[in-house]
Amino acid sequence: MESIMESIKELRELLQAGKIHPSGWSRPWGYKLFQRGASIYITRILLPTSITPTQITMMGLIFGLLGCYFVLQFEWQLKLAGLFLLYLHILSDKVDGEIARYRKTFSLRGIYWDEINHLIIPPLFWISLTFGISTITTYELRDLFSVGIVGSLALIMNRIVHSLAPQIYAKKYMKRASDFILPPQKGEESGKKSFFSFISLIAKIVHQFQDFFIIIASTTIILVIETFLRRDAIFHPLLALFVFGMSALFVLFAIENIIRKSISVGKDIRSIEEK
């Protein structure tokens, strides 16, 4: 068994510095404390073992699938256990990369399964949550199912849209770069954001709900409040409203991302080329 000499603090600096504070954008709430804050301890435990990053990715997929299955169940205790498994799924997504960076062992197959994780588990969770609360509810099942399915499709679309630029670059641009005209680089626009600072703050808060951890944490909080503070908890009134509201928000995110990425695709391709 390999001996690891670095402390937790040193491992954070070595493996997480560029992830917690990425250039040009900010991480969602709780990323540093509840995601990277917890993952580094698991990484520290697993580093001396022979487990590979790809194996951790596959374990994360299993955690995610089991979590979705438990969320689908009627009992609130099983739903809560499922949400915890989904949290482990999120942590494993951080641990595999940290171990890969420490050992400098990167795998295209591991990256492939990592993308499968991101593409499958969030929408599957949303479908499971929707069907899980439909066993007994005061809402029309047709309406609840429709909203849940649309929300799940929107989650898939959001993931696909964010990865389209690299796909376009690899499949089209690299083969016929001379046929395309990329937009010139523009400097950062300043001054405009300050005028809309309040709106920007609200938008930033709302956009936190694109992060899977925020979705899982919000679901957990609502489930606990509903279970212990509502006499009609068996009908899942709060979770049903949460499904309706968040599904609508996911659709708005998808529309926004599709439009925004269609405008910035040229700039995104240029950014990839310059890297």
N, C-alpha and C positions, 0 to 999 in steps of 0.2 A: 504494500500500500504506500503510495507516494505521500511524502510529508509536505504540508503546506505551511510556509513560514510567515506569509503575510497576515496581518491583522485584518479585522473587519474594515477598519478605517482605510487601510492601504488598499484592500480589494475594492472598496467603493471608488477610490480615486483612479484605480487602474482599469476597472471594468464598467463604471457607471457614469463617469464625468461627462462624456459626450452624449449620453442618453438622457440624463436628467436635465441638462441645459443645452438642448440642440440649437444650432445657429439658425436664426431667422424666424423662429416660432417658439411658443411656450407649451409646456405639457399641461394636461388637465389636472384639476384638483385631486389631491390624494395620490398622485403618481409617485412622488418622491417618498412619501411616508408609508403608504399602504401597499404599493407595488414593489418599487425598487428597495424600499426600506426593509421589507420582509424577505424579498428574494435573495438578497446577498447572504443571509444566514443559511438558507437552504443550499446555496452555491458553495459556501464554505464547508458544509457537511459533506457534500457530494464530490468535491474536487479530489480528495484522496482516493476515491473509489475508481473503478474501471468503467463506470457508466458513461455512455457517450451522449453528446448533445441530441442526436437523432432519437435515441432511446427516451430521453426526457421529453422530447416533442411528442413522441407516440404516447407516453404516459399522460401528457397533458390532454391529448385527444381523447383518451379513455376517461380521464376525469370529466372532461366536458360532456361526453356522451352519457356517462352515468349521472352527471348533474342534471342534464335535461330530462332523463328518465324519472328521476326523483321529483323534479319540479312538476312533472305531469301528474303525479299522484294526488289523491284527495286530501290526505292528512297533512296538516300544516307542519308537523315535525319532519316529515319526509321532504316537503318543499324546502324547509330551512336547511336540511342536510344537503339537498341538491344545490342550493345557492352556495354553500360552503365548498362543495366539490368544484363548482364553477370558479370560485375564488382560487382554488388550487390550480385550476386550469390556467387562469390568468398568470399566476406566479410561475408556473412551469414555462410559460412563454417568455419570461424574463430569464429564468435560470438557464435554459438551453443556450441562449446567446452569450450569457456571461461565462459559462464553461467553455464554449467554443472560442471566445476571445482570449481567455486565459491560456488555453492549450494551443491556440492558433491552429485549430483543426476545424476547417470550414467544409461543409458538405452541401452540394447542390440538392441532393435528395432531402437533406434536413430542411433546407429552405423551402423546397416543394411542399413538404408536409406541414411546415409552419404556415404557409399560405393556405393550405387546405383547412387547417385549424381555424384561421381567421374567416374563411369563407363559409364554413359549415356551422360552427358552434353558435355564434350570436343569433342568426335567424332561426336555427333549430330551437334555441332556448326560448325565443319569443313565441314560436308556434306551441311549444310545450307549456309555457305559462298560460297562453290563451286557452288551449284545450283543457288544461288542468283546472281552471276555474269555471269551466263551462258545465261541469258535472251538475252543479246546482247554482243557478244564478237568476236574478230577476230580469235580466236583459234577454232579448231575442237571440237565440243561438246563431241564427243566420247572420245577424249584424255583428256579433262578437267574433265569429269565425272569419267573416269577410275582413273586418278591421285587422285582426291578428295576422292573417295571411298577407294582406297588403303591406302591413308593417314589416313583416319578415322579408318580403321581396324588396322593400326599400332599403333594408339593412344590407342585403346582398348587393344592390345597385351602388350603395355608398362605397362599399369595399372595392367593387370592380372599377368604378370611376376613378378612384385614387391611384389605381395601378395601370390605367390605360396609357398614360404617356410613355412609361418604359416599354410597354408592349408595342406601341406605335413606332418608337425609336428602333427597337430590335427587328421588328417584322417588316417595316416599310422604309423608314428614313435611312438606315444604314445601307440598304441596297441601292437607293436612288437619291442620295443626299443632294446631288446637283439639281434635281428637279424641284426642290422645295426652297422657298425663301423664308428664312427665319426672321422674326422681328428683331430690331436692334435692341441692345440692352438699354434700359432706362434707369436713371438714378431713383433712389427712394423718394417717394413723395411725402413731404412733411407739411404740416400746417393744416391740411384738410381734416385729418383725424381728430384734432383737438376740438373742432367745431361740432363734431358729432360724438364727443367723448362719452356722453351719457348713453346714447344709442349703442355705441360700440361696446360699452361695459355690459349692457343688457344682452347684446348679441353674444358676447364672450361667455356669459353665464349660461345662456341657453345652449350654446354649442358644446358645453361640457358633456351634454347628454349624448354626444356621438361616441363617447368613450365607453367601452364595454364594462369596465369596472364601475363607472358611475351608474350605469343601468342596473348592474347587479346589486350595488349598494343601495340604490333607491328602492328596488324591489324588496330587498330584505327589510329595510326600515318600514315600508308600507305594510308588509306582511306581519311584522311584529306589532305595529300599532293596531292594525285591523284585528289581529287575533286576541289581544289583551284588553283593548279599549272599546271594541264594538260588540254589542250583543248579537248583532246580525252577521257576525264574522263568517258564519257558515255559507252565506251567499256571496262572499268576497266583493262587497260593494266598492271598497277602495281600490282593490287590485283591478277590478273591471274598468273603473274610471281611468286608472293608470294605463291600462292597455289601450283604451280609446284615445287618450290624450297623447301618449308617446308614439303610437302608430301614426297619428296625424303629423307629429313632429318629425318622425323618421322620413315621411313622404316629403315634407318641406325641405329637409336636409338633402334628400336625393335630388329634388328639382334644383335647389341652389347649387349643389356640387356639379350637376350636369352642365348648367349654364356657365358657372364660373370656370370649370375646366375647359369648356369649349372655347372660351375667350382666351384662356392662358396656355393652351396646349403648345403654341409656338414657343412661348417663353420657357415652358417646362422642358421641351425638347432641347432648346439651347442650353439650359442649365445642365441637362444630362450630358450633352456633348462636351461641355467645358470641364466637366468632372473627369 
